[in-house]
Amino acid sequence: MNTTPAPGYAFAELGELVQDHAASRSAAYDPFTVERLAATGVGAGWSCLEVGAGEGEIAHWLVRRVAPGGRVLAVDLAPERVPAAAGLRIERHDIGHDPLPTAEFDLIHARLVLQHVPERQAALDRLRTALRPGGWIQIDEFDVSYGPVLMAPSAEAARLYETFLAAKNRALAATGARPTWGREVAADLAAAGFEAVDPQPRIVLWQAGHPGLELLVSHTRTLRDRLLEQGMTDSQLEQVRAVMRHPGFRAASCVRYCVQARRP
Ligand SMILES: C[S@@+](CC[C@H](N)C(=O)[O-])C[C@H]1O[C@@H](n2cnc3c(N)ncnc32)[C@H](O)[C@@H]1O
């Protein structure tokens, strides 16, 4: 049955698919995220904020990293999904609206969160003042406007994949999200008064079984109602799942930006 999707965070009602989503996201994106976080020097005694912590993988990495003596605050609209750990405080918090402490953190990280928050520029201002002078922010975000098919079992299969990506991007934009925000993060951080802004882009090859592509497979189910609203059919969603799992399919990923900056 087709139901009208609610506005707001597009993935709020993942239900039992939440673990699949989190596992694919973590496998696809954690290595680059933690490589860059480690380069800040984060270590024993640091105070960190993980924004939109999801299932808490990065919050837990930070907790291990800042021991002994450090602490991590993980916030999310749905904080119950973050497992508890010593040194980790977990709070419900809307980063678009709720206040943050002043000059509290040495490091703030947010991955794939602020693109979903229409008030993101105001949030960047609050995140800047939540950092201690010299403190680091790292924002990991996508620009989904790039992601060409490189090889497909047929021209029709390639077109179907492109149709799916376009429908998905429209569906996300309809919720107030900005799925191309990755390309704007660096400029927005500079506009919010951060310094030493350092944007690093990354594109990888997607083929059957790649966790980044599996995340898209899972989106055909989690965003199903929103995709039907954008003109796709259940039959097309089934077909595009088969395309993305075909051994002959290859695509470039979207661009993933990992942007670091510091509070002056
Ligand atoms: C795509 S998930 C990413 C989770 C995690 N950062 C990661 O990369 O694995 C987005 C997360 O942001 C949270 N979120 C969305 N809007 C938010 C808001 N306004 N304030 C706080 N968290 C929010 C969601 O509940 C979800 O856990």
The ligand as a Gaussian input file, in Angstrom:
#p B3LYP/6-31G(d) Opt

LIG

0 1
 C       22.185000       9.085000       7.852000
 S       22.226000       8.940000       9.610000
 C       23.951000       9.057000       9.929000
 C       24.319000       8.473000      11.261000
 C       25.809000       8.582000      11.610000
 N       26.224000       9.962000      11.695000
 C       26.652000       7.841000      10.607000
 O       27.208000       8.463000       9.703000
 O       26.722000       6.604000      10.707000
 C       21.648000      10.521000      10.158000
 C       21.475000      10.608000      11.658000
 O       21.207000      11.965000      12.006000
 C       20.138000      12.015000      12.927000
 N       19.485000      13.311000      12.759000
 C       18.718000      13.732000      11.720000
 N       18.293000      14.990000      11.941000
 C       18.822000      15.376000      13.146000
 C       18.721000      16.561000      13.936000
 N       18.007000      17.603000      13.505000
 N       19.369000      16.618000      15.117000
 C       20.092000      15.539000      15.554000
 N       20.212000      14.379000      14.845000
 C       19.575000      14.303000      13.671000
 C       19.262000      10.829000      12.574000
 O       18.431000      10.433000      13.647000
 C       20.313000       9.783000      12.206000
 O       20.737000       9.042000      13.323000

